[in-house]
Amino acid sequence: MRTVTSKAGRLAFACLLIGTSIAAQKVTTNFDKNFDFATWKRYAWRQNHIVTRHGKQNDALIDQKIVQDVDRNLTEKGFVEDLSHPDFFISYEAGAADPTADVEGFHATPAPRLNEPQGPVYGIPQNVWYSVDGHVVFHLVDAKSNQPVWTATATKKIRDPHKGMKDMEKQVQQIVSKTFRSFPPGAK
Protein backbone atom coordinates (compact mmCIF):
# COMPACT_ATOMS: atom_id res chain seq x y z
CA MET A 1 0.00 0.00 0.00
CA ARG A 2 2.84 2.37 0.76
CA THR A 3 4.20 2.03 -2.80
CA VAL A 4 0.86 3.01 -4.35
CA THR A 5 0.70 6.15 -2.19
CA SER A 6 4.27 6.99 -3.06
CA LYS A 7 3.65 6.48 -6.78
CA ALA A 8 0.42 8.46 -6.57
CA GLY A 9 2.24 11.26 -4.74
CA ARG A 10 5.00 11.36 -7.34
CA LEU A 11 2.43 11.37 -10.14
CA ALA A 12 0.52 14.25 -8.53
CA PHE A 13 3.75 16.20 -8.04
CA ALA A 14 4.79 15.58 -11.68
CA CYS A 15 1.40 16.76 -12.93
CA LEU A 16 1.67 19.88 -10.76
CA LEU A 17 5.18 20.59 -12.03
CA ILE A 18 4.14 20.10 -15.66
CA GLY A 19 1.07 22.29 -15.18
CA THR A 20 3.18 25.03 -13.63
CA SER A 21 5.74 25.02 -16.42
CA ILE A 22 3.07 25.02 -19.11
CA ALA A 23 1.40 28.05 -17.54
CA ALA A 24 4.65 30.05 -17.47
CA GLN A 25 5.04 33.04 -19.74
CA LYS A 26 7.51 33.04 -22.59
CA VAL A 27 8.87 36.39 -23.75
CA THR A 28 10.88 37.07 -26.88
CA THR A 29 12.21 40.48 -27.88
CA ASN A 30 13.62 41.92 -31.04
CA PHE A 31 15.19 45.36 -31.32
CA ASP A 32 17.23 47.59 -33.62
CA LYS A 33 20.80 47.07 -32.39
CA ASN A 34 21.89 50.36 -34.01
CA PHE A 35 19.33 52.46 -32.18
CA ASP A 36 20.46 54.40 -29.09
CA PHE A 37 17.74 53.73 -26.50
CA ALA A 38 19.54 55.98 -23.97
CA THR A 39 18.17 59.03 -25.83
CA TRP A 40 14.56 58.09 -25.06
CA LYS A 41 12.78 59.60 -22.08
CA ARG A 42 9.21 60.45 -23.21
CA TYR A 43 6.51 58.20 -24.68
CA ALA A 44 2.89 58.28 -25.85
CA TRP A 45 0.38 55.52 -26.46
CA ARG A 46 -0.99 54.63 -29.88
CA GLN A 47 -4.10 52.56 -30.63
CA ASN A 48 -4.10 49.14 -28.93
CA HIS A 49 -5.93 46.06 -30.19
CA ILE A 50 -7.31 43.38 -27.90
CA VAL A 51 -9.73 40.60 -28.72
CA THR A 52 -10.67 37.94 -26.18
CA ARG A 53 -13.67 35.73 -25.52
CA HIS A 54 -14.58 37.81 -22.48
CA GLY A 55 -16.50 40.49 -24.37
CA LYS A 56 -15.88 44.17 -25.03
CA GLN A 57 -16.47 45.30 -21.46
CA ASN A 58 -13.89 42.89 -20.05
CA ASP A 59 -11.51 43.61 -22.95
CA ALA A 60 -11.65 47.26 -21.88
CA LEU A 61 -10.73 46.25 -18.30
CA ILE A 62 -7.83 44.12 -19.56
CA ASP A 63 -6.65 46.98 -21.79
CA GLN A 64 -6.78 49.40 -18.85
CA LYS A 65 -4.75 47.01 -16.68
CA ILE A 66 -2.12 46.43 -19.40
CA VAL A 67 -1.69 50.19 -19.95
CA GLN A 68 -1.46 50.87 -16.20
CA ASP A 69 1.16 48.16 -15.68
CA VAL A 70 3.24 49.29 -18.66
CA ASP A 71 3.04 52.90 -17.45
CA ARG A 72 4.16 51.80 -13.98
CA ASN A 73 7.08 49.77 -15.39
CA LEU A 74 8.23 52.62 -17.62
CA THR A 75 7.87 55.22 -14.84
CA GLU A 76 9.99 53.06 -12.53
CA LYS A 77 12.72 53.17 -15.21
CA GLY A 78 12.59 56.96 -15.54
CA PHE A 79 10.31 57.33 -18.57
CA VAL A 80 7.55 59.95 -18.69
CA GLU A 81 4.33 59.90 -20.66
CA ASP A 82 4.27 62.99 -22.89
CA LEU A 83 1.43 63.19 -25.42
CA SER A 84 2.74 66.31 -27.18
CA HIS A 85 6.48 65.56 -27.57
CA PRO A 86 7.12 61.80 -27.31
CA ASP A 87 10.43 60.19 -28.21
CA PHE A 88 8.62 56.93 -28.93
CA PHE A 89 5.15 55.50 -29.34
CA ILE A 90 3.96 52.31 -27.72
CA SER A 91 1.07 50.03 -28.66
CA TYR A 92 0.13 46.39 -28.29
CA GLU A 93 -1.97 43.62 -29.81
CA ALA A 94 -3.42 40.94 -27.54
CA GLY A 95 -5.60 37.88 -27.87
CA ALA A 96 -5.47 34.21 -28.75
CA ALA A 97 -2.53 33.18 -30.88
CA ASP A 98 -4.69 30.74 -32.88
CA PRO A 99 -8.46 30.87 -32.44
CA THR A 100 -8.89 27.33 -33.82
CA ALA A 101 -6.61 25.97 -31.09
CA ASP A 102 -9.07 26.75 -28.29
CA VAL A 103 -9.98 23.11 -27.88
CA GLU A 104 -7.12 20.74 -27.19
CA GLY A 105 -7.34 17.77 -29.48
CA PHE A 106 -8.95 19.85 -32.23
CA HIS A 107 -8.30 18.26 -35.57
CA ALA A 108 -8.79 19.66 -39.05
CA THR A 109 -10.02 16.39 -40.55
CA PRO A 110 -13.61 16.20 -41.79
CA ALA A 111 -16.29 16.27 -39.10
CA PRO A 112 -17.55 12.87 -37.94
CA ARG A 113 -20.80 11.64 -39.41
CA LEU A 114 -23.90 11.87 -37.27
CA ASN A 115 -24.38 8.10 -36.94
CA GLU A 116 -20.74 7.35 -36.05
CA PRO A 117 -19.95 6.76 -32.37
CA GLN A 118 -18.41 9.77 -30.70
CA GLY A 119 -15.64 9.34 -28.19
CA PRO A 120 -12.70 11.07 -26.66
CA VAL A 121 -10.06 12.72 -28.83
CA TYR A 122 -6.57 11.63 -27.80
CA GLY A 123 -7.97 10.28 -24.55
CA ILE A 124 -9.65 13.57 -23.59
CA PRO A 125 -13.45 13.79 -23.74
CA GLN A 126 -14.57 16.41 -26.24
CA ASN A 127 -15.68 19.82 -24.94
CA VAL A 128 -14.08 19.25 -21.54
CA TRP A 129 -10.51 20.56 -21.64
CA TYR A 130 -10.13 24.03 -23.09
CA SER A 131 -6.98 26.06 -23.44
CA VAL A 132 -5.87 29.15 -25.31
CA ASP A 133 -2.40 30.22 -26.33
CA GLY A 134 -2.69 33.85 -25.31
CA HIS A 135 -0.26 36.45 -26.57
CA VAL A 136 0.58 40.12 -26.19
CA VAL A 137 2.85 41.81 -28.73
CA PHE A 138 4.23 45.21 -27.73
CA HIS A 139 5.49 47.59 -30.43
CA LEU A 140 7.74 50.57 -29.73
CA VAL A 141 8.20 52.97 -32.62
CA ASP A 142 10.66 55.85 -32.89
CA ALA A 143 8.60 59.07 -33.01
CA LYS A 144 10.98 60.80 -35.44
CA SER A 145 11.38 58.08 -38.06
CA ASN A 146 8.12 56.19 -37.36
CA GLN A 147 10.18 52.98 -37.58
CA PRO A 148 9.77 50.07 -35.15
CA VAL A 149 12.80 49.77 -32.86
CA TRP A 150 11.65 47.28 -30.20
CA THR A 151 9.11 44.48 -30.26
CA ALA A 152 8.33 42.04 -27.49
CA THR A 153 6.03 39.04 -27.67
CA ALA A 154 4.73 37.42 -24.51
CA THR A 155 2.88 34.10 -24.79
CA LYS A 156 1.15 31.98 -22.21
CA LYS A 157 -1.01 28.88 -22.34
CA ILE A 158 -4.21 29.62 -20.47
CA ARG A 159 -5.71 26.34 -19.30
CA ASP A 160 -9.22 27.59 -18.52
CA PRO A 161 -10.05 30.70 -20.53
CA HIS A 162 -13.57 30.80 -19.08
CA LYS A 163 -12.08 31.63 -15.66
CA GLY A 164 -9.53 34.06 -17.12
CA MET A 165 -10.98 37.18 -15.52
CA LYS A 166 -10.72 35.66 -12.03
CA ASP A 167 -7.01 36.45 -11.66
CA MET A 168 -6.63 38.78 -14.63
CA GLU A 169 -4.88 41.55 -12.69
CA LYS A 170 -2.20 39.20 -11.38
CA GLN A 171 -1.70 37.58 -14.79
CA VAL A 172 -1.36 40.92 -16.59
CA GLN A 173 1.06 42.23 -13.96
CA GLN A 174 3.27 39.15 -14.33
CA ILE A 175 3.27 39.29 -18.13
CA VAL A 176 4.01 43.03 -18.32
CA SER A 177 6.74 42.85 -15.65
CA LYS A 178 8.47 39.95 -17.36
CA THR A 179 8.15 41.60 -20.79
CA PHE A 180 9.64 44.95 -19.71
CA ARG A 181 12.27 43.50 -17.37
CA SER A 182 14.99 43.87 -20.04
CA PHE A 183 13.77 47.19 -21.47
CA PRO A 184 15.47 49.32 -22.57
CA PRO A 185 18.13 47.14 -24.16
CA GLY A 186 21.77 48.00 -23.47
CA ALA A 187 23.39 50.97 -25.13
CA LYS A 188 24.82 50.49 -28.62
N, C-alpha and C positions, 0 to 999 in steps of 0.2 A: 504494500500500500504506500509506503514511503516513496518508492521510486515513481509511482504515478503522480503523486503530489509534486515531486521534484521536477518531473518532466512537464507537468502542467504549468508549474511556476515558471520554468524556463521558457516555455512556449508563450505564456502571457507576457513575459518581459520582452521577448523577441518581437512580438507583435506591437508592443508599446514603443519599442525602439524604432521599428520600421515606420510606424505611424508618425512618430515625431520627426524623423528625417524626411519623410515625404512631405510633411507640412511646412518644412523650412523654406524660407525665401531664397531665391537665387537672383543675384544681381550681376548684370554685365554692363560695362561702360565702354564708350568709344568717344574719343575726343581728338581735336586737331592739335597735334603735338607741336606745331609751329606757333600756336596762339599763346599770347602771354596773359594768363588768367589773373596775374597779380594786378593788372590795370583795372580790373572790374571792381566796382563798389556798389553800384546802383542797379536795380532791376525793376521790371514791370511784368505783369501777367498778360498773356495773350489768351485767346479762346481755348478752353479745355473741352475734351470730349470724353464722356463716360456713358457706357451702356451696360446695365446689369439686368438681372431678372427681378430686381427689387422694386421697379417702378420709378417714375420720374421724381416723386417726392423723396424717396430714399436715395436716389442718385444725387440729388441736390445736397443731401446731408453728407454723403460720402465725399462729394466734391469740396464742400466747405471744410471738412476735416482734413483732406489732402492739402488744400491750400494753407490752412492754419499750420499744419505740421511742417510744410516746406518753408513757410515764412519764419517759423520758430527756428528751424535748423539754419537757415541763411542768416538770420539776425544774430544767432549765437556765434557765427563765423565772421561777423562784422559787416555784413551786407545790409543795405537799406532799400526799402521799396520806394521808388521814385517814378511816378507815372509820367512826369513831364520830361525828364532827362535821363532815361535809363541807359546803362552800358550794355545790358543784355535783356532779352525777353525770355520768359519761361512759359511753357505750356506742357500739357500731358494728354495722353490718350489712355483710357482704362476700360477694361471689360474682360470677357472671356477670350482666351487665345484662339479657340476653335469651337464655335457654337455647336457643331455636330458631335463634339466629344463630351457632352454633358452627361451622357450615360455610359458608364464603364461597360465594356463588352459590346458597344455599338458596332455593328458591322454594316458595310456598304453593299452586301449581297442583296439579291431580291428579297422582298418581304415574304415571310412564310405564307402558305395558302391557308385559308380559313379552316379547312378540315384536317390539317396536319396537327399532330400533338405539339403543344407548346411546352417548353421546359427551360431550365436555366441556361444562360449563355456563359460558357467558360466556368461553370460551377456556381454562378451567382444568379439568383432568381431575377428575372427582368423587373424593371421599375422599382428596385429596392435600393441599390447602391448608386448614388449620384455623386459626381465630382465635377469640378470645373477647374481648368487651368487658367487662373486669373493672371492678368498682367497689367502693369502700369509702365508706360514709356514716357520718360521726361525728355523734353527737347529744350536746349538752351541755344539761343541764336544771338549772334553779335548784332547789336543795334545799329552799328554803322554800316556794316556790309550786308546785313540780313542773311548771313550764312550760318548754318548750324556749326557749333564748335564743341558741343558736349551732348551726348545722348546716353541715357541710362535706362535699361530695361530690367524691371523687377518682375519675377514670376513666382507663383505659388499655387500649389494644388490645394484647392478648397474641397474638403471631403463632403461637406453637407451645405451646399449653397443656400438651401432654404432657411438655415439658421445663421446665415452670414451676418445679419445685422446685429445679432446678439452681442458679439464682441468686436464689432466693426472698429470702434475707436482704438482699441488695443492693436488690432491687426494693421490698421493704417499707420499708426505711430511706429510700429516695428518696421514696416516696409519702407517708409520715408526715411527713418533714421539710418537704416542699413544702406539705402540707396545714396544718401548724401554724406555718408561717413567719409568717403574719399574725395569729396568735392571741396574746394577746387583742386584739380590735379596739380602736381608740382610744377614749379616754374620751368620755362624752356631753357 
